[in-house]
Amino acid sequence: MPTLQAPPEATTLVGRSLPRTNGRDRRRAAITAPRLAPGRYLAIEDADDVVVIEIAEDVLRLGRSVSADVMLEHLSVSRRHAVVARRGEDTVLLDDRSLNGVIVNGERVREAVLQHGDEIHIGDVAMRYLHVT
């Protein structure tokens, strides 16, 4: 499988290695070009790669469960950890009653309207929100 490339802003995620996303999500992240099409994305640090997943649906569930839309395989992630939802023109991140919480730009939140470049921690898994116009 080729190494996924991400835009420069996605490669400035936290410098520590994090667990790999599962194969299903790596296959969904079929964006290999350095320029992303207009849209909303989560860039997830995945060991030495950055996996970029498009937020194409109105609701995207993040968690450790196999029923999650984006499955994050790390013990710090709850089975149902967080939800990314569209509210009009906004993209909102909601804590789904997780044990370890949701952190946006260093602050624990129950709900946050995401802005391009926001750093998100779901448990110990780091990611960045990208809104490409």
C-alpha positions as CSV (number, residue, x, y, z in Angstrom):
1,M,0.0,0.0,0.0
2,P,1.5,3.4,-0.9
3,T,2.2,5.9,1.8
4,L,-0.6,8.4,2.1
5,Q,0.4,12.0,1.6
6,A,-1.3,14.9,3.4
7,P,-1.2,18.7,3.0
8,P,1.6,20.5,4.9
9,E,-0.7,21.6,7.6
10,A,-1.7,18.1,8.4
11,T,1.8,16.9,8.9
12,T,2.3,19.3,11.9
13,L,0.4,17.0,14.2
14,V,1.7,16.0,17.6
15,G,5.2,14.5,17.2
16,R,4.6,11.3,19.1
17,S,3.7,8.0,17.4
18,L,0.1,6.9,17.8
19,P,-1.6,3.7,17.1
20,R,-2.5,2.7,13.6
21,T,-6.1,3.1,12.4
22,N,-7.6,-0.2,11.2
23,G,-7.4,-1.4,7.6
24,R,-11.0,-0.4,6.8
25,D,-10.3,3.3,7.5
26,R,-6.9,3.2,5.7
27,R,-8.7,1.9,2.6
28,R,-11.4,4.7,3.0
29,A,-8.6,7.3,3.1
30,A,-7.8,6.9,-0.6
31,I,-6.7,10.5,-1.0
32,T,-3.1,10.2,-2.2
33,A,-2.6,13.6,-3.9
34,P,-1.0,16.4,-1.8
35,R,-3.9,18.8,-2.7
36,L,-7.3,17.9,-1.2
37,A,-10.5,18.6,-3.0
38,P,-12.8,21.1,-1.4
39,G,-14.5,19.5,1.6
40,R,-14.1,18.7,5.3
41,Y,-11.6,16.2,6.6
42,L,-10.0,14.6,9.6
43,A,-6.2,14.1,9.3
44,I,-5.3,11.4,11.8
45,E,-1.7,10.7,12.8
46,D,-1.1,7.0,12.1
47,A,2.5,6.0,13.2
48,D,4.6,7.5,10.4
49,D,1.7,8.4,8.1
50,V,-1.2,10.8,8.2
51,V,-4.5,9.2,7.2
52,V,-7.0,11.8,5.8
53,I,-10.6,10.8,6.0
54,E,-13.3,12.9,4.3
55,I,-16.3,13.9,6.4
56,A,-18.9,13.2,3.7
57,E,-21.9,12.4,5.9
58,D,-23.9,14.7,8.2
59,V,-22.9,12.5,11.2
60,L,-19.6,10.7,11.7
61,R,-19.1,8.5,14.8
62,L,-15.6,8.1,16.2
63,G,-14.7,5.3,18.6
64,R,-13.2,2.0,19.4
65,S,-16.3,-0.1,18.4
66,V,-16.5,-1.8,15.1
67,S,-19.8,0.0,14.6
68,A,-18.0,3.4,14.6
69,D,-17.7,5.1,11.3
70,V,-14.1,5.8,12.1
71,M,-12.6,3.1,14.3
72,L,-9.7,4.2,16.4
73,E,-7.8,1.2,17.9
74,H,-6.5,2.5,21.1
75,L,-7.4,1.7,24.7
76,S,-7.8,5.4,25.6
77,V,-10.6,5.7,23.1
78,S,-14.1,4.7,24.3
79,R,-16.3,2.4,22.2
80,R,-18.5,5.4,21.5
81,H,-16.2,8.4,22.0
82,A,-17.2,11.3,19.9
83,V,-19.5,12.5,17.0
84,V,-18.7,14.9,14.2
85,A,-21.9,16.5,13.0
86,R,-22.9,19.2,10.5
87,R,-25.1,22.0,11.7
88,G,-25.9,24.2,8.8
89,E,-22.5,25.6,7.6
90,D,-20.7,24.5,10.9
91,T,-19.0,21.3,11.7
92,V,-19.4,20.4,15.4
93,L,-17.5,17.9,17.5
94,L,-19.5,16.4,20.4
95,D,-18.2,14.2,23.2
96,D,-20.4,11.1,23.3
97,R,-20.0,10.6,27.1
98,S,-16.5,9.3,26.7
99,L,-14.3,8.4,29.7
100,N,-11.2,10.2,28.6
101,G,-12.9,13.2,27.0
102,V,-12.5,15.2,23.9
103,I,-9.8,17.9,23.7
104,V,-9.8,20.7,21.1
105,N,-6.8,23.0,20.9
106,G,-5.7,22.0,24.5
107,E,-9.1,22.5,26.1
108,R,-11.5,19.7,27.2
109,V,-14.9,20.3,25.6
110,R,-18.3,18.7,25.5
111,E,-19.1,20.4,22.2
112,A,-17.0,22.6,19.9
113,V,-17.6,24.2,16.5
114,L,-14.5,23.2,14.5
115,Q,-12.3,25.6,12.5
116,H,-9.7,24.7,9.9
117,G,-6.5,23.6,11.6
118,D,-8.0,22.7,15.0
119,E,-6.0,20.1,16.9
120,I,-8.2,17.4,18.3
121,H,-7.4,14.6,20.8
122,I,-9.8,11.7,21.2
123,G,-8.3,10.0,24.2
124,D,-4.6,9.8,23.3
125,V,-5.3,9.8,19.5
126,A,-4.3,13.1,17.8
127,M,-5.9,14.5,14.7
128,R,-6.5,17.8,12.9
129,Y,-9.7,19.2,11.3
130,L,-9.2,20.4,7.8
131,H,-11.8,22.5,5.9
132,V,-10.7,23.0,2.4
133,T,-12.6,25.6,0.4
